[in-house]
Amino acid sequence: MRNLREKTINAWRGAMPTSRSQEQEKKKILEKIRNHARAIRAAYLYNTMQTRRYEVFLSFRGEDTRASFTSHLYASLQNNGIIVFKDDDSLQRGDHISTSLLEAIEQSKIAVIVFSKNYSDSGWCLNELVKIIECHRTIGQTLLPVFYDVDPSEVRHQTGEFGKAFSLLSRISKKKDILKWRDALREAASIAGFVVLNSRNEREAIDHVVEKVTLLLDKTDLFVADNPVGVESRVQDTIQLLDIQQSNDVLLLGMWGMGGTGKTTIAKAVYNKIGRDFEGRSFLENIRETWEQIAGKAPLQEQILFDIFKEKTTKIQSIESGKITLKERLCNKRVLLVLDDVNSLDQLNALCGSRKWFGSGSRIIITTRDENILRGSRVDKVCTIKELNENESIELFSWNAFKQASPKKDFAEISRKIVEYSGGLPLALDVLGSYLFDRGVADWKSVMEKIKVIPNDQVQRKLKISYDGLKDDTEKEIFLDIACFFIGMDRNDVILILNGCGLFAEIGISVLVERSLVTVSDNNKLGMHDLLRDMGRAIIREQSPKELGERSRLWFHEDVLGVLFERTGTKAVEGLTLKFPMDSSESFSTEAFKKMKRLRLLQLTSVRLDGDFEYISRNLRWLCWNGFPLTSIPSNFYQGNLVSIELENSNVRRLWRETQRLEMLKILNLSHSHDLTQTPDFSNLPNLEKLILADCKMLSEISNSIGDLKKILLISLEDCISLRSLPRSIYKLKSLKTLNISGCSMIDKLEDDLEHMDSLTNLIANNTAITRVPFSIVRSKSIGYICLCGYEGFSNDVFPSIIWSWMSPTNTLPSPFHTSNMSSLVPLDVSHSSSDSLSSISMHLPSLRSLWVECSSELQLSHDAAIILGALNATNYKELEPTATTSQASNMTTSAQVSKHSPKSLLIQIGMNCQVTNILKEIILQIRKNTTVGWGQRKFITEILIY
């Protein structure tokens, strides 16, 4: 294969021109040839490895060592589970020995050659050696020489007793054979091997040979798991992603997931399963910890070389020199490399800097908790490791807790609760199951209650690695805030609140998602695994194990009650949540908050505060008070730093008795405040982005100042059943993206000014009194989703139907205007008109939305046009404006419409059919058949039909 490649390259070198541009093209072609040759070699190696039957081929001179050294070596190899080919008893009877021998050599991973004094007088042995050297060169077969009672230099140069034996054979051999033998002996003897000069060190030498062979074969598998539940299916999925048989490219696969999901376990199982199909393999475990050690970096590079080449001689002086060494040594080697627990790009660059480092067909697997490591083109594919499903979780837990596949009868229910708490995390299921093994039901219940408050230490230490790996304190603060207060909340709302706290939440939350510490659902809600949540809360608990008021965040019900009743809160408290059932109410004094000067997050449900509201922190950013008991916010409650006010189910009638200017307020939510009668002066809320007044049943009017909200993105007035109309100023809002007036059953009109809302994307207005879609809506370039007057869906889907509704006639027209074969929504089409057909048009014109009249001559056109225009005048279409005319008889069209002040639109075509009007007619007639009309067509129709 090497000779073929060299000949091909040399031929190209001689044939190609040498100008600069041609020289560059030549280099590209040569590189393609080399890549192709590498791919062929990789495929050949893969196929060879798949068909190898033997691990060791044993070559020896029978009369010298059969009964002594070789027999002992053979037995020792077999006793260590190594499959050995030995020519005098491994061949099947009837096989032609030379063919079978050649196949046996090709199908062996390692060739052990026992050179003895008379080895060189056997043409049989020397031909074996020539074939072994050929396999060593072409398919990477490992060659291990043993010099038994002979010096390596004698073999290399054919001197001494070994040389005499070779000379005797040479006298009766062909010259070309002699040259091949000499070349093979020289190469084999140049390879480091074992020297056995006397029988006293024979046993020791055999042990060393067996140890080396075992090392080269990499016979030892990595430990996977005592109870590998769910592993095999995930291993198969991973192997499929590696695309081993289909692609000879170098492929990098990232395995990403939170700590404890089993990334390392799956990677080990994959390594065991496919690793021997490669020329070399290496598994670097726990890179994160090793990298942090003083001398941990270069040894990782050395470990790769040792694992793949089985050599301890390579000493790397620095990371940079190690990169060069790895590239030089691995670039022609098809390897499997697993980099476990990578947490920085420096690690990736030092151990796997480029695909060019590795030979064709190589596979690199990277496990990490940090998705950022896998971004861009750093890897080819990403495998997200999911938690175990319910059945897998129960089985894994049961193997640890009961040493069987399912729970014992008396423990079934509590086992289910613990499994649910573990959230499919293999680490937690292993640890908790093992801890509960052979304990009674009472102990189980006690443990279950304890872990809700104090997580298992072994599980927590593992999960805390990701938290400790956060380099920025703001990211840690964001994680702790989410763990205590914001799980299940809208991501955008949380970003606004935490940005108000100076925490740069946009990038912070992105980092937490990358590190598998936080999740974001399809509907943009923040989530967190229960064990991660409890780990975060345990971190806060450790801040002050005994003094509750010294903790930065208070969320545990009993802890909060103690702090408020005993008034032990301090300036350390930054967040507090206390919730009671909606049908109850508990009272506390505002003085309990007096020392909480740094309180920025306050969440209450069904709580009443009595006293002076001046005691509430002036640093408050988030006020979420469900069931707020007062009719308005007290004037002495400082709100200047509030970013979000959420008073759902409140008793508020008027939010503020005195004018408040809140520059920082972004969110105002008064939903389900059934006593609210008026809205605040919005001009004092210049930065408001979300206004939610859903289900405010007594609200009958919206302040005209709503038009001053220059940054508003969402307004929800859903189910405000007393609201009769929207202020005209609302149509001036250029930033508004979503307007929801669903359920406002008394609102009967949307103004045509709707088109001026340049950013409006979502209009939701079902279950209102609106019966007519504003004409201007189809001119909006921003509208994306509509729910209005029975039309619901994306604008491109519903606009054709809306347009058709404006054109549709009634079905009460007499013949010839009545079209019995079509629905009442089909426009009138009078083909080959006559004066009799059109004579009664004036009495039916008010029922029409469109009219086609086909004429056969200019005379008929003039006559029919006079009738129709007369009918229009008679029915007060005073402001009819012709928009396009032509005098050609073969292409006569009059498109016209009523003034925009008229309640109807009218399209009239008079004349012979032409291509443009036919297309327009076709589009309109297909609208009711759910034809999708694009923006360009929609705009074209709209301009003709409406204005």
C-alpha angles and dihedrals in degrees: 000000000000092000092050092051093048093049091050093050093046090051090054092047092055096044104045125091119246109222115127096257091042090048090056091049089049091054091051092051092047090051090051089051091050092048090049091050091049091050091050090049092048091051091047092050092048092051091046092051091049091056101042111126101178134051096200133026110201114210117187145139104259100209092052104045111002094104097036131025099009095049091050092047092048092051093048092050091050092047088058091055096257118146107229132188111213112179100222097056108015098070119094115239114263095026117129100248100220095050093043091047094052091049091048091053092049091048095053125093096206132028116207110195117195105203112200134168095272098037090100096055091067118084086193092060093043093050088051088053093050090053091047091052089049091053090045090056100040109033101021097250110177115242121205116182123201116195105207112193090334133095118242091231090057090056093044094051099024095239136139119023090334090054093049091055090049091050092054091053093044092060091065099035136088118261094238090054091049091052091050092049093049091049092048093047091049093051095043094048091050091064117091110253143142126299118207108183099166139014093251093077095036096105092048091048092051090052090051092049092049091047091051093047091049090050092048092048090050089219095169115095122207117253109255110179142313090235109024096188112171092002100109097056091049091047090054091049090051094048089051089055090052089064091205101169098038103049133047092187121109105263128196119201123193121207110199133182145115120289116284097025093114103257093143093044092054092044091053092050091050090048092052093046102049106014096097091057088073131073089243140358138197133184115197106193127200096002092171094065096038092050092057092057117098095246097026104107109063092038088062090058090046090051091058091053093046094048093050102035098026090226126133095188097086110100116184116205100192142003092253094051088045091058090056092047093050092050093048095047100040104037093093097035125096102220143168112221124182118193107192125202099000112181105168138046090231089066092049093048092050097048103029107016099159143356086243089070091073137062123250114287094025120146126207121192119196121191118196145153090215115080090193089072088065099046127123117358095333090107133020097219138014124213113198110210110223128202120260117274121244097269093046090047093052092048095049092046091048094052089055098040101036105013089238137089098258137031122272113257097254091049100045098103098042090044089056091052093050091047090050090050090050090058096213093301108148092205093057093043091052095045098042094042093051091046092053095045113128094002127129128251092258091056090049092054091048092051091048092055092044098052090054087065104023114029120220107277096224093052093043094052090054094048094043090065090080092049093048089050091064105109097195122069091213089061090053090049091050091050092052092046091052092046091055106032119004110052107130095018127123111273094224093052091050091049091054092049096046093043085057086057090054095250102127090231100180094068092029095060091044089056092048090052090049090051091051091243096115134026131207116210127218090264091052097256120147116240139179134187110258091238092052089048091052091045090055092048091048089056089056092046090055090058088075115358095182108025106064094187090060094064119103095228132028119199108136108102098226093044092053092047090052093050094047097044093044093037092226097141115130139191088273090075111098101162137026134179128185124171133184129178113280092243093059135060131203125195128217134171119254087226087076086074096048097104096039092095094156097048107137104158121053124172121176135169123192092348126139121205118201125195140033113348090206086087091068112100117268087214093067112136102168124042111180108170113165110196094018101194102207129085091230139005109271113253092230091059103101109225102164094116098041115127097177131028112187114176104162119173089013132155091232116142097169117012097217129017090199127040113271124193108204109183095177099046112120103160129042116178120175097156119161091014093143095184096054108122104169140024124235126257099277093197086079091058100064097163100043112139104172126039115181118180099154119163096006092151099185095048107112102163139035118215113254086228087080085091088069092068097106095171101040115135104172135029119180119186094159116162095003089148096180095054109110103182146353119251113253089235091069089073089063092067105116096178100048112118103172129036117180119186097151114148093021089131096181098053106100104169145047115197124236086240084083088095090067092066092098098188100039107133104159125041113181114180111142122144094032132121091253110124101169129057110224113251091228094063094084090055092061109111094195104047111113108160128033133186106175140128093353094312114116131170143052115337096245089056099046104033094078090055092047091051090049091052090059091054102040119119127210122260095234097090119123122234129312088030096044110088106202096181094056135061120261089258094067113104120240116269117187108187121196092002127209132199090251090055093053100036094091096041095108093066092051100037094094089063095054130092097176138013133193118192117182116206130192099203144020090250092056090044092055092045095048093043090055091052093049096044089049090051090050092052090047091054094049098256085148098156100051110148122195109226102185134010138172131187098208111116092213093054110026117159135161113188112188142160145190122261116274088250091065119094091231141048124219132196117194126187118186122177140034117334115267131188097258096049092042090055091047092047091048092052093050094047091050095050093090089053091066095258110175111233119198126222095264093052091042092054091047093053092044094053092051098042102040114025 
